[in-house]
Amino acid sequence: MSSGPGPEPGPGPGIRPGTGTEPPIDLPFLPGCGIKDPTRTSFHRSQTLDFKNGYAFSRLPREGVGGETLFANQLSQDELDDLCTKGSTLTYGQVKRPAPSRFTPAFVAYDKKVLKFDAYFMEEVPISADEHYRIRQVGLYYYLEDDSMCIIEPKVKNSGLLQGKLMKRHRVPKNEHGDYYHWKDLNLGIDLPIYGRTYRLVNCDSFTKVFLESQGILVNPPEELVSDPYIEQRRTPVQKPIVPTGPDPFRQFLTYDTKVLRFYAIWDDTNCAFGDHHPCIIHYFLADDTVEVREVHKKNDGRDPFPVLMRRQRLPKIFGDKNKNFPSCVLEITDHEVQEWYSPKDFAIGKTVTLLGRTFLIYDCDKFTQDFYREKYGITDFQPVDVNKKPLEKAPQVIPPYNGFGIPEDSLQNCLSLFPKPPRKDIIKMLENNLKVLRYQVALESPVPEDKNRRFILSYFLSDDTISIYEPPVKNSGIPGGKYLKRTKVTKPGSTPENPIYYEASDFTIGSTIEVFGHRFIITDADEYVLNYLERNAESFPAATVQSIRDHFLPRKVVVETASSGIPKKDLDDLIVEVQKELKLQAPFNTKQFHEAFHHFDREGSGFLDKARFLNICDRFNVPTSTILLKKLIDCCSCDEDKPLPNSTSQLLDVEMKLIGGKKKNLRTKIRFFCCFLNLLVQYFRELKLSGDWSKNHFRFLSE
């Protein structure tokens, strides 16, 4: 809003009355002031407003713009002229003249005083067929304090035009000579050209009219503000076509608004590549007979989460006769191209409908749909159709036969996974049974005569149920011996790769047959550690296995007890000392031949020789058995009259003589032989008393 007219402005801040010259007018440094003085560097304005005792008042400025000195109370040129032509003085002196008015700067006198005009301009529209020109209404504002102008157009929503401030506030040039528009150039009913546009001033506010009239300007009568013809055309109400008398076309919408039929269907897409059964929901909107199809997604089904399969639209059921020359693919389907549209009677449970090339099987509907069909069509059967897929029969996994490489568990992993993993091991069992080995002597069951006398050592490792077989080498036998079977698990005959059954410690009994990869072995003997382990863990083994080992070791235990119970230990030691002294004078003999002779006469491999054969061997190797001391020693070591000594004595003798011979090389052969022979006899029978082991291969274990 512009304020009313203010007091008359006094002379400008740079005018000196009475000087006869008028210097350039000093204007504040505001927009629109184009006068520039390059010698001036300060443009501030002195303060003229102040407060005193809580009241605001104005005072005369003491300095002008930029600190220039003001000469107040100076006479103007007109006053000086009056003084020059002043008449004679009256009786009582000169006529008193009123004091000059208070000085007020123009920017203070005209502060916040604006002239406002209503105007419009015409703009051509060359690209529209509905309108050829456009009338735009604006407001023109003239600021009296600095003679600046601005033009503002009221904003209209969704007009599509750049509205608002069309011209920012500044002094507007009037012509090419450098003149600017002044308020004296403004009036109603005139055309005002500004920057190529012609503005028609048609009206103004009351303050503008009063101000112009106070300055002696005759204000023209106002004109009507021209409106835009296109907007007026838009505001004209459109005449509705006359509808003939008949049913209300909006009756269906008002009756069935927000009422939707819902059907549950299945879209079978298995004929296409990577197709599947897609569960869908068909919505039929009774308000406008449109159909919408939504796809039901599940978590992690591998499809994009876009539920709308077909947007809401009217779906054609039967097309009319089409022109052959007209393309079959069109953007929209018109009514004259469709003979029949889909309606509620085309949807039912168990029916198959084809919507835009997709076939849907309806298998169920909701309660509102059932009530609608029951009331309108009289349908009462709403039994849902079972569309659940029958689970496919799982084909049995056929495990290929074992190929013989590695253990069956390890080979089976190649059939269970693409990246096979090693079979798991029982770590607790391995830690509890670490270094626990059961050793047995086995004989090979073979029709080959050369394999009849071959003997093997079978070791069973309790930590992982593996078996290893070792054959002690025999010189001049033609068989190298050594490792026969490395440490591995051995399956029992008749087991399958799917369920392999391995040999356990309870399967090894005296006389049992062990089949190892097609080779049959018969257990003939066992280590004494086997009997001790089975007796300590009798609750974990069958009673028949423990009893078999006990029966095998029972005769040996009786013989040891019999051999060691006839003479005290002290008397036996004294007898050995006496025999050693007597045998020192005898000649040495061949230990290897002595060893082979015992094996030759023990053809049954029982480990015992009768007294006659034993004395015959001693005579052959010149061992003096006729002396009293030696006869007494032989009698003490005999079990009975028929079986005096086991032939394993020769093997023990062979081993101990090698050990002692390696330590004492400086001894004579005669002394070495007789001393060793007597010591070995006593040591051998002492060990028999403790262990009860008479096996001739027991010493072969020690030699390995």
C-alpha positions in Angstrom: 0.0 0.0 0.0 1.2 3.5 -0.8 0.9 6.2 1.8 -0.7 9.6 1.4 1.0 12.8 0.3 3.7 14.1 2.7 5.1 17.6 3.3 6.5 19.5 0.5 10.2 18.8 0.0 12.6 21.5 0.6 15.6 22.2 -1.4 17.9 19.3 -2.2 20.8 18.5 0.0 23.3 20.1 -2.5 21.5 23.5 -3.2 22.8 26.6 -1.7 20.1 29.3 -1.6 21.2 32.8 -2.6 24.4 31.7 -4.4 23.0 32.1 -7.9 24.4 28.8 -8.9 22.9 25.4 -8.5 25.5 22.6 -8.0 24.7 19.0 -9.1 22.0 17.4 -7.0 23.4 14.9 -4.4 21.3 11.8 -4.4 21.6 8.8 -2.1 23.4 5.7 -3.4 20.2 3.8 -4.2 19.1 1.7 -7.2 18.3 3.9 -10.2 20.7 6.7 -9.4 23.0 6.9 -12.4 25.0 10.0 -11.4 28.5 8.9 -10.4 31.3 11.2 -9.1 34.7 9.4 -9.3 36.2 11.7 -6.7 33.8 10.6 -4.0 34.5 7.5 -2.0 31.9 7.7 0.8 28.2 7.3 0.2 26.7 6.9 3.7 23.7 8.9 4.8 23.7 10.8 8.1 21.2 9.8 10.8 18.1 12.0 11.2 15.9 9.9 13.4 16.4 9.6 17.2 14.6 8.9 20.5 14.3 11.3 23.4 12.6 10.4 26.7 11.0 7.4 24.9 9.6 9.5 22.0 10.8 9.3 18.4 11.6 12.6 16.7 13.4 13.8 13.6 16.1 16.3 13.4 17.8 18.2 10.7 20.7 16.5 9.1 24.0 18.2 9.8 25.8 16.4 7.0 24.8 15.3 3.5 25.4 12.1 1.7 29.0 11.0 2.1 29.7 13.6 5.0 29.3 16.7 2.8 28.6 19.9 4.8 25.1 21.3 4.6 24.6 25.1 4.7 21.3 25.5 6.5 19.2 28.7 6.8 20.8 30.2 3.6 18.7 32.4 1.4 17.6 31.1 -2.0 18.0 33.1 -5.2 14.3 34.1 -5.1 14.7 35.5 -1.6 17.8 37.5 -2.6 15.9 39.0 -5.5 13.1 40.0 -3.2 15.5 41.8 -0.9 17.0 43.7 -3.9 13.6 45.0 -5.0 12.3 45.5 -1.4 10.2 48.7 -1.0 10.5 51.4 1.6 10.2 50.5 5.2 7.0 51.1 6.9 6.5 53.1 10.1 7.0 50.1 12.2 9.8 48.6 10.2 9.9 45.9 7.5 7.1 43.4 7.0 7.9 40.2 8.9 8.3 37.2 6.7 7.7 33.7 7.8 10.8 31.6 8.7 12.0 29.2 6.0 10.6 25.7 6.2 12.7 23.0 7.8 14.9 21.1 5.5 13.9 17.5 4.7 15.8 15.3 2.2 13.8 13.8 -0.7 14.5 10.2 0.4 13.1 11.0 3.8 10.1 12.9 2.4 9.2 10.3 -0.1 10.2 7.2 1.9 7.7 4.3 1.4 5.6 6.4 -1.0 4.9 4.4 -4.1 2.7 5.2 -7.1 0.8 2.1 -8.2 -0.8 1.6 -11.6 -2.9 -1.3 -13.0 -1.7 -2.2 -16.6 -1.7 -4.9 -19.1 0.2 -5.9 -22.2 -0.6 -8.2 -25.2 1.7 -11.1 -26.0 1.5 -13.1 -29.3 1.0 -16.8 -29.2 2.1 -18.2 -32.6 2.2 -22.0 -31.7 -1.4 -22.5 -30.4 -4.5 -23.1 -32.5 -6.8 -22.1 -29.6 -5.4 -18.6 -29.1 -3.5 -16.1 -31.2 -2.6 -13.6 -28.5 -2.6 -13.5 -24.7 -3.5 -10.6 -22.3 -1.3 -10.5 -19.2 -2.3 -8.2 -16.4 0.5 -6.6 -14.3 1.0 -4.0 -11.7 3.4 -1.0 -12.3 5.1 0.5 -9.1 6.9 3.8 -9.1 9.1 4.7 -6.1 9.1 8.4 -5.4 12.3 8.3 -3.2 14.6 7.4 -6.1 12.4 7.5 -9.2 12.8 3.7 -9.7 10.2 1.4 -11.2 9.3 -2.3 -11.1 6.6 -4.5 -12.8 5.0 -7.5 -11.0 2.5 -10.0 -12.5 0.3 -11.9 -10.0 1.1 -15.6 -10.0 -1.6 -18.0 -11.2 -1.2 -21.7 -10.3 -0.7 -24.2 -13.1 -0.6 -21.3 -15.7 2.6 -22.6 -17.3 4.1 -19.1 -17.5 7.0 -17.5 -15.7 5.1 -15.0 -13.5 6.0 -12.9 -10.5 8.5 -10.0 -10.9 8.8 -9.4 -14.6 11.1 -6.3 -14.2 13.2 -5.7 -11.1 13.3 -2.3 -9.4 15.6 0.3 -11.2 15.4 3.5 -13.1 13.9 2.8 -16.4 15.4 4.6 -19.5 13.0 6.7 -21.5 14.8 7.3 -24.7 18.2 7.0 -26.4 19.3 10.3 -25.0 19.8 9.0 -21.5 16.6 10.4 -20.0 14.7 8.3 -17.4 11.0 8.0 -16.8 9.6 10.4 -14.2 6.3 10.4 -12.4 5.3 13.3 -14.6 5.3 10.9 -17.5 2.7 8.6 -16.0 -1.0 8.9 -16.4 -4.0 6.8 -17.1 -5.0 5.8 -20.6 -1.5 6.0 -22.1 0.8 3.4 -23.6 4.1 3.1 -21.9 6.8 1.3 -23.9 9.4 -0.4 -21.7 12.1 -2.7 -23.1 10.2 -3.6 -26.2 6.8 -4.1 -24.5 4.0 -1.7 -24.5 2.1 -1.4 -21.3 -1.4 0.1 -21.2 -2.0 2.0 -17.9 -5.7 1.7 -17.2 -6.2 2.5 -13.5 -4.4 3.5 -10.3 -5.0 3.6 -6.5 -6.3 6.6 -4.5 -2.8 7.7 -3.3 -1.5 7.8 -6.8 -4.5 9.9 -8.0 -4.2 12.3 -5.1 -0.5 12.8 -5.5 -0.7 13.4 -9.2 -3.5 15.9 -8.8 -1.6 17.7 -6.0 1.3 18.2 -8.4 -1.0 19.8 -11.0 -1.4 16.8 -13.3 -4.9 16.1 -14.7 -5.5 12.4 -14.3 -7.4 10.8 -17.2 -10.5 8.7 -16.5 -9.8 5.0 -15.7 -10.4 2.3 -18.3 -11.6 -1.3 -17.9 -8.9 -3.9 -17.4 -9.0 -6.2 -20.5 -9.1 -9.9 -19.6 -7.6 -12.8 -21.6 -10.0 -14.2 -24.2 -8.8 -17.8 -23.8 -9.4 -17.7 -20.0 -12.8 -16.3 -20.6 -13.5 -19.1 -23.0 -12.4 -21.6 -20.4 -14.7 -20.1 -17.8 -17.7 -20.4 -20.1 -19.7 -23.5 -19.1 -19.8 -26.3 -21.6 -23.2 -27.2 -22.8 -24.0 -30.8 -22.0 -25.6 -32.9 -24.7 -29.2 -33.7 -24.3 -29.5 -37.3 -23.3 -32.7 -39.0 -24.4 -35.1 -40.4 -21.9 -33.9 -43.8 -20.6 -32.0 -45.6 -17.8 -29.5 -43.5 -15.9 -26.0 -44.3 -17.2 -24.5 -43.8 -13.7 -26.9 -46.1 -12.1 -24.5 -49.1 -12.3 -21.7 -47.0 -10.9 -23.7 -45.8 -8.0 -25.1 -49.2 -7.2 -21.9 -51.3 -7.5 -19.3 -48.8 -6.4 -16.5 -50.4 -4.2 -18.0 -53.8 -4.9 -15.5 -56.2 -6.5 -15.7 -59.9 -7.3 -12.5 -61.8 -6.4 -11.5 -65.1 -8.0 -8.5 -67.3 -7.3 -6.9 -68.7 -10.4 -3.8 -70.5 -11.7 -2.0 -69.5 -14.8 -0.3 -72.5 -16.4 2.9 -71.3 -18.2 4.7 -74.6 -18.3 4.6 -74.7 -22.2 7.1 -71.9 -22.3 10.8 -72.2 -21.4 11.3 -72.0 -17.7 7.5 -71.8 -17.3 5.7 -72.6 -14.1 2.2 -72.5 -12.4 1.6 -68.9 -11.3 -1.1 -68.3 -8.6 -3.1 -65.2 -9.5 -6.1 -63.2 -8.2 -8.7 -61.9 -10.7 -10.6 -58.8 -9.6 -13.9 -58.0 -11.5 -15.1 -54.4 -10.7 -18.9 -54.3 -11.0 -18.9 -50.5 -11.2 -17.5 -50.3 -14.7 -17.1 -54.0 -15.8 -13.3 -53.8 -15.7 -10.9 -56.7 -14.9 -7.6 -56.7 -13.1 -5.2 -59.6 -12.7 -2.7 -59.7 -9.8 0.0 -62.3 -9.4 0.6 -63.7 -5.9 4.3 -63.8 -5.1 6.0 -65.8 -2.4 9.3 -65.2 -0.6 12.4 -66.2 -2.5 10.3 -67.3 -5.5 12.9 -65.8 -7.9 10.5 -63.3 -9.6 10.3 -59.6 -9.6 8.0 -58.2 -7.0 5.4 -56.6 -9.4 2.0 -57.9 -8.4 0.0 -56.4 -11.3 0.0 -58.8 -14.2 -2.8 -57.0 -16.1 -3.9 -53.5 -15.3 -7.5 -52.6 -14.7 -9.3 -52.5 -18.1 -12.2 -53.8 -20.0 -11.3 -57.1 -21.6 -12.8 -58.2 -24.9 -14.2 -61.6 -25.2 -15.3 -61.8 -28.9 -13.9 -59.5 -31.5 -15.9 -58.2 -34.5 -15.1 -58.7 -38.1 -11.8 -56.9 -38.8 -10.7 -55.4 -42.1 -8.0 -57.5 -43.6 -5.9 -54.5 -44.6 -6.1 -53.0 -41.1 -3.1 -54.0 -38.8 -4.1 -56.4 -36.0 -1.9 -54.7 -33.4 -3.4 -51.4 -32.3 -2.8 -49.2 -29.3 -6.4 -49.1 -28.1 -9.5 -51.2 -28.7 -12.7 -49.3 -29.6 -16.2 -50.5 -29.0 -17.0 -51.1 -32.6 -14.1 -53.5 -32.9 -15.4 -55.7 -30.0 -18.6 -57.8 -30.4 -18.8 -58.9 -26.7 -17.0 -57.9 -23.5 -16.3 -60.1 -20.4 -19.1 -60.0 -17.9 -19.7 -61.7 -14.5 -21.5 -64.6 -16.1 -18.2 -65.6 -17.8 -16.4 -66.3 -14.5 -17.1 -69.4 -12.4 -15.3 -72.0 -10.3 -13.7 -74.7 -12.4 -14.0 -72.6 -15.6 -11.1 -71.7 -17.8 -10.9 -68.1 -19.2 -8.5 -66.6 -21.7 -7.5 -63.0 -20.9 -5.3 -61.3 -23.4 -3.8 -64.6 -24.6 -3.3 -66.1 -21.1 -5.3 -69.0 -19.9 -6.5 -69.0 -16.3 -8.1 -71.8 -14.3 -10.5 -70.5 -11.6 -10.4 -72.7 -8.6 -12.0 -70.7 -5.8 -13.6 -67.3 -4.9 -14.3 -65.2 -1.8 -17.5 -65.1 0.3 -18.8 -61.8 -1.3 -18.5 -63.3 -4.7 -20.4 -66.4 -3.6 -23.2 -64.3 -2.2 -23.4 -62.2 -5.4 -23.7 -65.3 -7.7 -26.1 -66.9 -5.3 -28.5 -63.9 -5.4 -28.2 -62.9 -9.0 -27.6 -66.2 -10.9 -28.9 -68.7 -8.4 -25.6 -70.7 -8.3 -25.1 -72.7 -5.1 -22.2 -75.0 -5.9 -19.0 -73.3 -4.9 -16.8 -76.4 -4.3 -13.2 -75.3 -4.8 -11.0 -77.2 -7.2 -7.9 -78.9 -5.9 -4.9 -77.5 -7.7 -2.1 -78.5 -5.3 0.7 -80.2 -7.0 1.3 -83.8 -6.2 4.8 -84.3 -4.8 7.1 -86.0 -7.2 8.2 -89.4 -6.3 11.8 -89.2 -5.2 14.0 -91.5 -7.4 16.1 -93.8 -5.2 19.7 -93.0 -5.2 21.6 -95.9 -6.7 25.1 -96.2 -5.3 27.5 -97.6 -7.9 29.5 -100.7 -7.0 32.7 -100.3 -5.1 35.6 -99.8 -7.5 38.3 -101.1 -5.0 40.1 -97.7 -4.7 40.5 -96.5 -1.1 38.0 -97.4 1.6 34.3 -97.6 0.7 33.4 -94.6 2.9 35.9 -92.4 1.1 34.7 -93.6 -2.3 31.0 -93.1 -1.3 31.6 -89.4 -0.7 32.0 -88.9 -4.5 28.4 -90.1 -4.9 26.9 -87.9 -2.1 28.3 -84.5 -3.0 30.0 -82.6 -5.9 32.9 -81.7 -3.7 33.7 -84.8 -1.7 34.8 -84.5 1.9 36.9 -87.0 3.9 34.8 -89.3 6.1 34.7 -88.2 9.7 36.9 -90.0 12.2 36.1 -90.9 15.8 38.7 -88.7 17.6 37.7 -89.9 21.1 38.2 -93.5 20.1 41.6 -92.7 18.5 42.8 -90.9 21.6 41.6 -93.6 24.0 43.1 -96.5 21.9 46.2 -94.9 20.7 49.2 -97.3 20.4 46.9 -100.3 21.3 47.5 -103.1 18.8 46.3 -106.7 18.9 48.7 -109.0 17.0 47.9 -112.5 15.7 49.8 -115.2 13.8 47.9 -116.3 10.7 48.5 -118.9 8.1 47.6 -118.5 4.4 44.9 -121.0 3.2 46.0 -121.7 -0.3 46.1 -124.8 -2.6 49.6 -123.9 -3.7 52.1 -126.1 -1.8 54.6 -123.3 -1.5 52.1 -121.2 0.6 51.5 -124.0 3.1 54.3 -123.1 5.5 54.1 -119.3 5.1 53.3 -117.5 8.4 52.1 -113.9 8.7 51.6 -111.5 11.5 48.2 -109.7 11.5 48.0 -106.5 13.5 44.7 -105.0 14.4 44.8 -101.3 15.5 42.1 -100.5 18.0 42.3 -96.7 17.3 40.6 -96.9 13.9 39.8 -100.6 13.3 42.4 -101.0 10.6 44.4 -104.2 9.8 47.9 -104.6 8.5 49.6 -107.9 7.6 53.4 -108.5 7.7 55.2 -111.6 6.5 58.6 -112.2 8.3 61.2 -113.0 5.7 62.6 -116.5 5.6 66.0 -117.1 4.0 66.2 -119.3 1.0 62.5 -119.7 0.8 62.1 -117.9 -2.5 59.6 -115.4 -1.0 60.9 -112.0 -0.1 58.5 -111.4 2.7 57.9 -107.9 4.3 54.8 -105.9 4.2 51.9 -107.9 2.8 49.0 -105.5 3.4 49.3 -101.8 4.4 47.1 -100.5 7.2 43.5 -100.3 6.0 40.0 -101.3 6.9 38.9 -104.7 5.7 35.2 -105.5 5.1 33.6 -108.8 5.9 32.4 -111.1 3.1 28.9 -110.3 2.0 28.9 -106.6 3.0 27.7 -103.9 0.5 29.2 -100.5 -0.3 26.0 -98.9 1.0 26.4 -100.6 4.4 29.9 -101.9 4.8 30.6 -104.2 7.7 34.3 -104.2 8.9 36.2 -106.7 10.9 36.2 -106.0 14.7 38.4 -107.2 17.5 35.6 -109.7 18.5 35.9 -111.5 15.2 39.4 -112.7 15.8 39.4 -116.1 17.5 41.9 -119.0 17.4 41.0 -121.1 14.3 38.7 -118.5 12.7 39.1 -117.6 9.0 39.7 -114.0 7.9 39.1 -113.1 4.3 41.2 -110.1 3.2 40.4 -109.0 -0.4 39.9 -112.5 -1.7 42.7 -114.1 0.4 41.8 -116.4 3.3 43.9 -116.5 6.5 43.5 -118.8 9.5 44.4 -117.5 12.9 46.8 -119.9 14.5 48.3 -118.0 17.4 48.0 -114.7 19.3 50.2 -112.4 21.3 49.9 -112.5 25.1 48.9 -108.8 25.1 45.7 -109.9 23.3 44.7 -112.1 26.2 45.4 -109.4 28.8 43.5 -106.8 26.8 40.4 -109.0 26.3 40.4 -109.9 30.0 40.6 -106.3 31.1 37.7 -105.4 28.7 35.7 -108.6 28.9 32.4 -106.6 29.0 33.0 -105.2 25.5 33.7 -108.5 23.8 31.7 -111.7 23.4 32.4 -114.4 25.9 33.2 -116.9 23.1 36.1 -114.7 21.9 37.6 -114.3 25.3 37.3 -118.0 26.1 38.9 -119.0 22.8 42.1 -117.0 23.6 42.1 -118.4 27.2 41.8 -122.0 26.0 44.7 -121.3 23.6 47.0 -120.1 26.3 46.0 -122.6 29.0 48.4 -125.4 28.1 51.4 -123.1 28.0 50.5 -121.7 31.4 50.4 -125.2 32.8 53.8 -126.1 31.3 55.4 -122.9 32.6 54.1 -123.5 36.1 55.3 -127.1 36.0 58.7 -126.2 34.7 59.4 -123.5 37.2 57.9 -125.1 40.3 60.4 -128.0 40.7 63.5 -126.1 41.8 63.9 -122.9 43.8 65.3 -119.9 42.1 68.5 -119.8 44.2 69.4 -123.4 43.5 68.8 -122.9 39.8 71.1 -119.9 39.7 73.9 -121.9 41.5 73.4 -124.8 39.1 73.8 -122.4 36.1 77.1 -121.1 37.5 78.5 -124.6 37.9 77.4 -125.5 34.3 79.1 -122.4 32.9 82.4 -123.3 34.5 82.3 -126.8 33.0 81.2 -125.7 29.5 84.0 -123.2 29.2 86.3 -126.0 28.2 84.2 -127.2 25.3 84.6 -126.3 21.6 82.1 -123.9 19.9 79.5 -125.0 17.3 77.6 -123.4 14.4 74.6 -121.5 15.8 72.8 -121.3 12.4 72.9 -125.1 11.9 71.8 -125.6 15.5 68.8 -123.3 14.8 67.8 -125.1 11.6 68.1 -128.5 13.2 65.4 -127.6 15.8 63.0 -126.5 13.1 63.7 -129.5 11.0 62.8 -132.0 13.7 59.8 -129.9 14.8 57.7 -130.7 11.7 54.4 -130.1 13.4 55.3 -126.6 14.5 54.1 -127.3 18.1 57.1 -125.8 19.8 58.1 -129.0 21.7 60.6 -131.8 21.1 60.9 -135.2 22.9 63.9 -135.9 25.0 65.4 -138.4 22.6 65.5 -136.0 19.7 66.7 -133.2 21.9 69.7 -135.3 23.1 70.4 -136.5 19.6 70.7 -132.8 18.3 73.0 -132.0 21.2 75.2 -135.0 20.4 75.4 -134.0 16.7 76.7 -130.5 17.7 79.0 -131.9 20.4 77.1 -130.4 23.3 78.2 -132.5 26.4 74.9 -133.7 27.8 76.5 -136.6 29.7 77.9 -134.5 32.5 76.1 -134.6 35.8 75.6 -130.8 36.1 74.2 -130.5 32.5 71.8 -133.5 33.0 70.6 -132.0 36.1 69.9 -128.7 34.4 68.1 -130.4 31.5 66.0 -132.3 34.0 65.1 -129.1 35.8 64.0 -127.4 32.6 62.0 -130.4 31.3 58.2 -130.5 31.4 57.9 -134.3 31.4 59.8 -137.3 30.2 58.7 -136.9 26.6 58.9 -133.2 26.0 62.0 -131.7 27.7 62.5 -128.3 25.9 60.7 -126.2 23.3 62.5 -125.7 20.0 62.1 -122.0 20.4 65.1 -122.1 22.7 67.3 -122.3 19.6 65.7 -119.1 18.2 66.1 -117.3 21.5 69.7 -118.5 21.6 70.3 -117.2 18.1 68.9 -113.7 18.9 70.8 -113.3 22.2 74.1 -114.5 20.8 73.9 -111.9 18.1 73.2 -109.2 20.7 76.0 -110.2 23.0 78.3 -110.9 20.2 77.9 -107.3 19.0 78.7 -105.9 22.4 81.7 -108.2 23.4 83.8 -108.8 20.3 87.0 -109.4 22.2 85.7 -112.6 23.9 86.7 -116.0 22.6 84.1 -117.9 20.7 84.1 -120.9 23.1 83.5 -118.8 26.2 80.9 -116.7 24.4 78.8 -119.8 23.3 78.7 -121.7 26.6 78.0 -118.6 28.7 75.2 -117.5 26.4 73.8 -121.0 26.2 73.4 -121.3 30.0 72.2 -117.8 30.6 69.6 -118.1 27.9 68.2 -121.3 29.3 67.7 -119.7 32.7 66.3 -116.4 31.3 64.0 -118.3 28.9 62.4 -120.3 31.6 62.1 -117.4 34.0 60.1 -115.5 31.3 57.9 -118.5 30.7 57.0 -118.5 34.3 55.8 -114.9 34.1 54.1 -114.8 30.7 53.3 -118.3 29.9 54.2 -117.8 26.2 55.6 -120.9 24.4 55.2 -119.7 20.9 58.2 -120.0 18.7 57.2 -116.9 16.8 57.1 -114.8 20.0 60.8 -114.2 19.6 60.3 -113.5 16.0 58.1 -110.5 17.1 61.0 -109.3 19.2 63.4 -109.6 16.3 61.2 -107.4 14.1 
